[in-house]
Amino acid sequence: MARSHFTLAALSTAAVPGADIVSTRPIGTGTGGRYDSAVVTLRDRNELIVRVPTSQDAETEQSRDLVALNALTAGFRGRLPFDVPQVEGQTPVANTRAIVYGYITGNPAVLAELDAADPVAESIGRAIASIHSLPTSLVTDSGLPVQTAADAARLARITKDRAAATGAVPSDLLARWSTALEDSALWQFQPTVVHGSLSPESFLIAGDAVTGVLGWSQLQVGDPASDLFWLSSAPSEQLATRVFGAYNLGRSTPVDRQLRKRARLYAELEIAKWLLHGTEKHDETIISDAKTMLAGLSVSVESDMLNPLSTDTGQIMAVEEVEEMLRRTPRADVSSARDSTRVSGISED
């Protein structure tokens, strides 16, 4: 049974001694009930958010998130044009713990509601660029994972090979992915600090700007394209292009020319990961859903043979072609499937 927001408020007073709470309210559970969460208001009108994981996976994620947030010291946070959750305290509860964070104003972005003319698109691009422009010492000095370009290619290849072993991936998709994975020019990039699990819901929006970024449990050095693949499900190519344009301008160093192609490849491999997740869980509903999405992607690829993922052409496949399939892929479960093939948030639920 989910803990009430009154119970969570009581835990907040234990986690933050001296907290003078005057009211509390529940928060939605957009992460599928993986956390019990509430917002508490203090007498000075400041607000805190308290979260208690409801599963072992969520507890592991929360622990990783704490490591990343501790690594993001004031100096690093000062380089970012948005707020990062600040841990205010914690207290044991049952066999886990309640964590209290400073509350960041804003609502999670909804990709379907964004428009290419919306200034928020540029703010999102700049926000991602600022993360990728952080010194890699942030990660290396904290003992967080470091992934090379070769590692990124190897992990993508593992995903492709495992998906191929199921016998459920159309041969033309396997050929397409193999060609991209064997194209050395596609994998010549400089790894950067990456958030590691970005999705539209990671961005808190107020007005025309990103006010906060949540969910830092996968912070690492890796392929910057891994933070941009979700743009493949943008409602229009113009929106994705505007985000990428602001991102390019916001980077402190030149952006590699193959960034969008790798982002597209990662987006397509997300469907393969969904298939693998269903296979591992022996869930025929998920497997059937993944097969349907792969079949649709195969048709899209066949109708656009002039735009492969390899570097022999300057264009990538149109965003709209896999938009609907990727939008249907459940993010929470795919992230679990992703963990099995990659090197290792806080959200408002």
Backbone torsions as a table, in degrees:
resi	resn	phi	psi	omega
1	MET	NA	135.4	-179.0
2	ALA	-66.7	142.7	177.0
3	ARG	-73.4	140.9	178.8
4	SER	-73.9	161.2	178.9
5	HIS	-68.3	-20.7	175.6
6	PHE	-71.9	-40.2	176.7
7	THR	-63.7	-41.8	179.9
8	LEU	-66.2	-35.0	176.5
9	ALA	-63.6	-39.8	177.9
10	ALA	-63.3	-38.9	177.5
11	LEU	-64.6	-33.3	179.7
12	SER	-62.1	-38.1	-179.5
13	THR	-68.8	-28.7	176.5
14	ALA	-76.1	-34.9	-177.9
15	ALA	-77.7	-31.4	-177.8
16	VAL	-124.4	87.5	-178.9
17	PRO	-55.4	134.0	178.6
18	GLY	89.9	-4.3	179.2
19	ALA	-64.4	121.4	-178.2
20	ASP	-100.0	89.7	-174.1
21	ILE	-86.3	131.3	-179.8
22	VAL	-111.7	-18.7	178.0
23	SER	-160.3	164.7	178.7
24	THR	-148.4	153.5	177.8
25	ARG	-146.7	150.1	179.2
26	PRO	-76.3	163.2	176.0
27	ILE	-122.1	148.4	178.0
28	GLY	-61.9	166.5	-176.9
29	THR	-118.2	64.3	-178.9
30	GLY	-67.0	-11.5	178.0
31	THR	-97.7	25.9	174.3
32	GLY	73.0	28.8	177.7
33	GLY	74.7	21.7	-179.3
34	ARG	-75.7	-16.2	177.2
35	TYR	-135.7	144.3	164.3
36	ASP	-91.1	126.6	-173.5
37	SER	-137.7	152.5	175.7
38	ALA	-156.0	157.5	173.2
39	VAL	-108.1	133.6	176.3
40	VAL	-116.8	140.9	179.0
41	THR	-106.4	130.2	179.8
42	LEU	-89.7	165.1	-178.7
43	ARG	-60.9	-30.9	178.7
44	ASP	-81.5	8.3	176.9
45	ARG	78.3	-2.3	171.0
46	ASN	-69.2	156.4	-178.7
47	GLU	-125.7	149.3	176.9
48	LEU	-126.6	155.5	173.4
49	ILE	-119.7	132.4	179.4
50	VAL	-114.7	137.6	-177.9
51	ARG	-136.5	138.4	176.2
52	VAL	-127.4	121.1	179.2
53	PRO	-66.2	146.8	-178.4
54	THR	-110.6	5.3	178.3
55	SER	-149.7	165.3	178.7
56	GLN	-65.0	-38.6	178.4
57	ASP	-61.8	-42.7	179.5
58	ALA	-66.8	-37.2	178.1
59	GLU	-65.2	-41.0	176.9
60	THR	-62.2	-43.1	178.1
61	GLU	-61.5	-43.3	-179.6
62	GLN	-64.0	-38.4	178.6
63	SER	-64.4	-42.7	176.9
64	ARG	-63.8	-37.9	179.6
65	ASP	-62.0	-40.5	179.3
66	LEU	-62.8	-41.0	178.2
67	VAL	-60.5	-45.8	-178.6
68	ALA	-65.2	-43.3	-179.3
69	LEU	-65.2	-33.8	175.4
70	ASN	-67.9	-33.3	178.3
71	ALA	-69.3	-29.8	-179.7
72	LEU	-81.5	78.9	-179.4
73	THR	-71.5	172.9	-177.4
74	ALA	-56.6	-36.7	-180.0
75	GLY	-63.4	-43.3	178.5
76	PHE	-70.3	-40.8	-180.0
77	ARG	-61.9	-32.8	179.5
78	GLY	-65.9	-15.8	178.3
79	ARG	-86.5	-7.2	-175.0
80	LEU	-102.2	140.1	-178.9
81	PRO	-85.9	23.0	-179.5
82	PHE	-149.9	169.4	179.5
83	ASP	-88.9	150.0	174.2
84	VAL	-116.9	138.9	-178.7
85	PRO	-51.6	137.3	178.1
86	GLN	-109.6	123.6	179.4
87	VAL	-75.5	125.0	-178.4
88	GLU	-102.4	-19.7	-179.9
89	GLY	167.3	171.0	178.3
90	GLN	-153.2	158.6	179.2
91	THR	-151.9	144.0	179.3
92	PRO	-69.0	146.0	175.4
93	VAL	-150.1	123.1	-175.8
94	ALA	53.9	-126.4	-179.9
95	ASN	-103.3	21.9	179.4
96	THR	-139.8	-150.3	179.6
97	ARG	-151.2	150.9	173.9
98	ALA	-95.1	132.8	177.7
99	ILE	-113.5	134.8	179.0
100	VAL	-111.9	130.1	-178.6
101	TYR	-122.9	156.6	169.7
102	GLY	-66.6	139.5	-177.6
103	TYR	-82.8	134.5	178.4
104	ILE	-107.2	125.6	-179.9
105	THR	-67.3	140.5	176.8
106	GLY	135.4	163.9	178.2
107	ASN	-114.9	143.3	178.3
108	PRO	-57.1	138.2	179.2
109	ALA	-64.9	145.0	174.5
110	VAL	-117.2	111.3	-172.2
111	LEU	-56.3	-41.4	-176.8
112	ALA	-64.7	-20.4	-178.0
113	GLU	-94.1	-5.9	179.6
114	LEU	-81.8	148.0	-179.5
115	ASP	-125.8	149.4	-178.4
116	ALA	-59.8	-27.1	-179.2
117	ALA	-86.6	-4.3	-177.3
118	ASP	-77.6	125.6	177.8
119	PRO	-58.1	-20.6	179.1
120	VAL	-60.1	-31.7	-180.0
121	ALA	-58.2	-44.1	179.2
122	GLU	-69.3	-36.7	178.8
123	SER	-63.4	-38.2	177.4
124	ILE	-64.8	-44.3	178.7
125	GLY	-60.0	-43.1	179.1
126	ARG	-67.1	-36.0	179.7
127	ALA	-62.8	-45.5	179.7
128	ILE	-65.2	-41.7	179.5
129	ALA	-60.3	-37.8	-178.7
130	SER	-66.9	-35.5	176.3
131	ILE	-64.9	-45.8	-177.3
132	HIS	-70.4	-15.1	179.4
133	SER	-93.6	-2.1	177.8
134	LEU	-66.5	148.9	177.2
135	PRO	-62.1	137.7	179.7
136	THR	-65.9	-15.3	177.1
137	SER	-61.5	-24.9	175.6
138	LEU	-53.7	-41.6	-178.0
139	VAL	-84.3	-50.1	-173.8
140	THR	-64.5	-38.7	-179.1
141	ASP	-71.1	-17.7	-178.8
142	SER	-101.1	2.6	179.6
143	GLY	71.2	19.6	177.7
144	LEU	-80.5	162.8	-174.0
145	PRO	-61.7	144.7	175.5
146	VAL	-124.3	123.4	-177.3
147	GLN	-117.6	128.1	176.3
148	THR	-86.2	171.9	176.0
149	ALA	-61.1	-38.9	178.3
150	ALA	-64.5	-37.9	176.7
151	ASP	-61.7	-43.5	-179.0
152	ALA	-60.5	-44.6	179.2
153	ALA	-65.2	-40.0	-178.5
154	ARG	-64.7	-43.8	-178.9
155	LEU	-67.3	-37.3	176.1
156	ALA	-64.8	-38.5	179.1
157	ARG	-65.8	-38.9	178.0
158	ILE	-60.9	-44.0	178.1
159	THR	-60.2	-45.8	179.4
160	LYS	-61.0	-45.7	-177.7
161	ASP	-65.6	-40.7	179.0
162	ARG	-66.0	-40.1	177.8
163	ALA	-65.8	-39.3	178.9
164	ALA	-61.8	-36.2	-178.1
165	ALA	-65.6	-18.9	177.8
166	THR	-75.2	-18.6	-177.9
167	GLY	74.6	9.3	-174.7
168	ALA	-104.2	-2.8	-177.6
169	VAL	-95.8	127.3	178.1
170	PRO	-55.3	142.5	-174.7
171	SER	-61.8	-33.1	-179.0
172	ASP	-68.3	-32.4	176.5
173	LEU	-70.0	-41.7	178.1
174	LEU	-60.5	-40.9	178.8
175	ALA	-65.3	-41.4	180.0
176	ARG	-61.9	-47.6	-179.2
177	TRP	-67.2	-39.3	179.9
178	SER	-62.5	-42.3	179.3
179	THR	-60.6	-43.3	179.3
180	ALA	-65.5	-40.6	-177.9
181	LEU	-70.2	-25.7	179.6
182	GLU	-91.0	-4.0	-179.1
183	ASP	-85.8	99.8	-175.2
184	SER	-60.2	-31.7	-178.5
185	ALA	-64.6	-27.7	-179.0
186	LEU	-69.2	-24.9	-173.0
187	TRP	-108.7	19.6	175.7
188	GLN	-96.0	86.5	-178.5
189	PHE	-142.3	160.6	178.0
190	GLN	-94.5	116.1	177.5
191	PRO	-59.1	149.0	179.8
192	THR	-132.4	172.2	166.5
193	VAL	-62.9	131.2	176.8
194	VAL	-129.1	147.9	176.0
195	HIS	-64.4	-44.7	171.7
196	GLY	96.2	-19.4	179.4
197	SER	-146.7	39.8	-178.8
198	LEU	-68.3	141.6	170.1
199	SER	-148.2	168.8	179.2
200	PRO	-53.4	-36.9	-177.7
201	GLU	-69.6	-10.5	178.1
202	SER	-71.0	-22.5	-174.9
203	PHE	-97.0	124.4	171.4
204	LEU	-90.2	131.6	-174.7
205	ILE	-119.8	134.8	171.7
206	ALA	-138.4	122.8	-175.2
207	GLY	66.2	-126.4	-177.9
208	ASP	-104.8	15.6	-172.4
209	ALA	-136.4	155.8	171.6
210	VAL	-78.1	122.2	-179.7
211	THR	-98.9	-21.8	-179.1
212	GLY	-160.5	157.1	173.9
213	VAL	-127.0	131.4	-173.5
214	LEU	-112.1	170.1	170.0
215	GLY	72.9	64.5	-172.8
216	TRP	-97.2	17.3	-172.4
217	SER	-66.2	-19.0	-178.8
218	GLN	-107.5	20.9	179.0
219	LEU	-55.1	131.4	-177.7
220	GLN	-167.8	178.3	166.2
221	VAL	-95.9	130.8	-177.2
222	GLY	-170.4	-158.7	-177.4
223	ASP	-78.7	120.4	179.1
224	PRO	-59.6	-24.9	179.1
225	ALA	-63.9	-23.9	-179.3
226	SER	-68.2	-17.9	176.5
227	ASP	-92.0	-0.6	-173.3
228	LEU	-121.8	-4.6	-174.8
229	PHE	-63.3	-29.5	-177.4
230	TRP	-63.1	-17.4	177.3
231	LEU	-67.9	-12.9	177.2
232	SER	-65.8	-17.5	177.8
233	SER	-103.3	17.0	177.5
234	ALA	-62.5	148.1	-178.2
235	PRO	-65.0	-15.8	176.0
236	SER	-152.9	152.9	177.5
237	GLU	-66.3	-29.5	179.8
238	GLN	-63.9	-38.6	178.3
239	LEU	-64.3	-47.2	179.7
240	ALA	-60.6	-41.6	-179.3
241	THR	-63.2	-38.2	179.8
242	ARG	-67.7	-40.3	177.0
243	VAL	-63.0	-47.0	178.8
244	PHE	-61.4	-39.0	179.9
245	GLY	-62.4	-45.5	177.9
246	ALA	-65.6	-37.1	177.3
247	TYR	-60.8	-48.1	-179.1
248	ASN	-58.9	-42.1	-179.9
249	LEU	-69.7	-29.5	-176.1
250	GLY	-83.6	-16.1	-178.8
251	ARG	-70.4	142.4	-179.1
252	SER	-79.7	-14.2	176.8
253	THR	-132.2	161.2	-179.6
254	PRO	-58.1	144.7	179.3
255	VAL	-90.2	135.8	-179.3
256	ASP	-66.6	147.0	-171.6
257	ARG	-69.3	-18.9	-175.6
258	GLN	-99.2	11.7	-175.5
259	LEU	-56.0	-48.4	-175.8
260	ARG	-69.7	-30.8	177.5
261	LYS	-66.9	-43.6	178.0
262	ARG	-66.2	-37.4	176.8
263	ALA	-60.5	-40.8	177.5
264	ARG	-64.1	-42.9	178.2
265	LEU	-60.4	-46.0	179.1
266	TYR	-60.9	-37.7	179.0
267	ALA	-62.5	-42.9	179.7
268	GLU	-67.9	-37.1	179.3
269	LEU	-70.0	-19.3	174.3
270	GLU	-60.2	-35.4	178.5
271	ILE	-68.7	-38.1	175.8
272	ALA	-61.9	-38.9	178.7
273	LYS	-66.9	-33.8	176.1
274	TRP	-64.5	-40.3	175.6
275	LEU	-61.7	-45.5	-179.8
276	LEU	-63.9	-38.4	178.1
277	HIS	-61.2	-45.4	178.6
278	GLY	-63.6	-38.4	179.3
279	THR	-65.3	-44.0	-179.9
280	GLU	-65.2	-33.9	-179.5
281	LYS	-88.0	-4.9	-176.2
282	HIS	55.2	41.0	-178.2
283	ASP	-104.1	103.7	-175.9
284	GLU	-66.5	-27.1	178.0
285	THR	-65.5	-45.7	178.3
286	ILE	-65.9	-43.6	-179.8
287	ILE	-59.5	-45.5	179.6
288	SER	-63.2	-40.8	178.8
289	ASP	-62.7	-45.0	179.6
290	ALA	-63.2	-41.0	179.4
291	LYS	-62.3	-39.5	178.3
292	THR	-63.3	-43.6	179.4
293	MET	-66.1	-40.2	179.0
294	LEU	-65.5	-38.7	178.2
295	ALA	-63.8	-42.2	177.8
296	GLY	-64.8	-40.8	177.3
297	LEU	-63.5	-38.9	179.0
298	SER	-60.3	-42.1	177.9
299	VAL	-62.9	-42.7	179.3
300	SER	-62.0	-42.9	179.9
301	VAL	-64.4	-42.4	-178.6
302	GLU	-63.0	-33.4	-178.2
303	SER	-82.5	-2.5	-176.5
304	ASP	-138.9	53.5	-175.6
305	MET	-66.0	-16.1	-178.4
306	LEU	-80.3	-5.4	-177.9
307	ASN	-123.0	68.2	179.3
308	PRO	-75.2	173.0	178.3
309	LEU	-81.4	-18.5	-179.0
310	SER	-72.1	171.1	-170.3
311	THR	-90.2	16.8	-179.0
312	ASP	-83.1	2.7	175.2
313	THR	-144.3	150.3	-176.1
314	GLY	-82.9	-3.2	-176.3
315	GLN	-109.8	155.1	174.7
316	ILE	-112.5	163.3	178.9
317	MET	-59.8	142.3	-177.0
318	ALA	-58.2	144.0	-177.4
319	VAL	-59.9	-40.0	-172.7
320	GLU	-62.4	-21.2	-170.5
321	GLU	-68.2	-29.2	176.0
322	VAL	-119.7	9.6	-174.7
323	GLU	-55.3	-50.8	-174.6
324	GLU	-67.3	-39.2	179.7
325	MET	-64.1	-44.0	-179.0
326	LEU	-69.0	-34.0	179.0
327	ARG	-65.1	-29.8	-178.7
328	ARG	-80.5	-14.8	-176.3
329	THR	-73.3	118.8	-179.0
330	PRO	-63.5	120.0	-172.5
331	ARG	-66.7	-42.2	-174.7
332	ALA	-62.3	-42.7	-178.5
333	ASP	-74.1	-35.5	178.7
334	VAL	-64.6	-36.0	179.0
335	SER	-63.2	-34.4	177.3
336	SER	-67.6	-40.7	178.1
337	ALA	-66.3	-35.2	-178.6
338	ARG	-64.1	-36.1	-177.6
339	ASP	-59.5	-25.3	-177.5
340	SER	-79.3	-9.0	-176.8
341	THR	-126.3	4.1	-178.1
342	ARG	-128.1	162.7	173.6
343	VAL	-75.9	135.1	172.0
344	SER	-76.8	NA	NA
345	GLY	NA	145.5	162.4
346	ILE	-92.0	130.7	172.4
347	SER	-124.6	168.5	179.1
348	GLU	-82.7	12.7	-178.0
349	ASP	66.1	NA	NA
